[in-house]
Amino acid sequence: MSKITQTAGRNALGEFAPEFAHFNDDVLFGENWNNQDIDLKTRCIITVVALMAQGITDSSLKYHIQNAKNNGVTQREMAAVITHVAFYAGWPKAWAVFNLAKEVYNEPVKELTDKDRYQNTIFFPIGAPNDAYAKYFIGQSYLAPVSTEQVPVFNVTFEPGCRNNWHIHHAKSGGGQMLICVGGRGYYQEWGKEPVEMTPGTVVNIPTDVKHWHGAAPDSWFSHLAIEVPGEENSNEWCEAVSDEEYRKAVSEDC
């Protein structure tokens, strides 16, 4: 493991607060960060989590996100870390941290297709074609797991005009689903109710036993995090497809 060195304390406070500078450069970074009881990648993640939990979103957090990237934390891993901590530290903190993380993980993919261009506008990966559930969708969708532990979280991406069938989340107790739009523009609609337009930051809470569908606007890609609410005997019931007429009515400007 390469030795961690730090001079920021002495550079900024060497004359004004030399003792603090010593503790920062020699003890915190000189001794603690070089302790090999925890590997460096894990130590970076712990630091990002601790700062996020305190609501610190200034240059110090950006430094530690960059440090995490430099020590092997991938964009996908960082997205999963921030998403996980959001459940414990709060969603507003997560949004603020994601803005910093996007600045650090700013390596765009080569824009060869509309999909590539859209990928460069969102933080979460689009993922692989959602072949396992293709029969329940009209159009092409993609699926990327963000977290598969504790609370399952998936990024679901819809090509323009793509939507899933009417469906229902069942559970003996608890259950349901939460959708958080993270890119593009789409719609969510419950049976017998007006559709809800979804843009980045829109949150939809879906109770159990409510028939609904969601999908992209005709002229926009659309991505949302799908968060499965823990419950007893959870199951999904897939129903009929959303007809062209139903879809046109839902996405029309008159609705």
Secondary structure as GFF3:
##gff-version 3
##sequence-region A 1 255
A	DSSP	alpha_helix	8	13	.	.	.	ID=ss1
A	DSSP	alpha_helix	18	22	.	.	.	ID=ss2
A	DSSP	pi_helix	23	32	.	.	.	ID=ss3
A	DSSP	alpha_helix	40	53	.	.	.	ID=ss4
A	DSSP	alpha_helix	59	70	.	.	.	ID=ss5
A	DSSP	alpha_helix	75	89	.	.	.	ID=ss6
A	DSSP	alpha_helix	91	104	.	.	.	ID=ss7
A	DSSP	alpha_helix	114	119	.	.	.	ID=ss8
A	DSSP	beta_strand	128	129	.	.	.	ID=ss9
A	DSSP	three_ten_helix	131	136	.	.	.	ID=ss10
A	DSSP	beta_strand	137	138	.	.	.	ID=ss11
A	DSSP	beta_strand	141	147	.	.	.	ID=ss12
A	DSSP	beta_strand	153	158	.	.	.	ID=ss13
A	DSSP	beta_strand	163	164	.	.	.	ID=ss14
A	DSSP	beta_strand	167	170	.	.	.	ID=ss15
A	DSSP	beta_strand	173	174	.	.	.	ID=ss16
A	DSSP	beta_strand	177	184	.	.	.	ID=ss17
A	DSSP	beta_strand	186	190	.	.	.	ID=ss18
A	DSSP	beta_strand	196	198	.	.	.	ID=ss19
A	DSSP	beta_strand	203	206	.	.	.	ID=ss20
A	DSSP	beta_strand	212	216	.	.	.	ID=ss21
A	DSSP	beta_strand	222	228	.	.	.	ID=ss22
A	DSSP	beta_strand	231	232	.	.	.	ID=ss23
A	DSSP	beta_strand	235	238	.	.	.	ID=ss24
A	DSSP	alpha_helix	244	251	.	.	.	ID=ss25
###
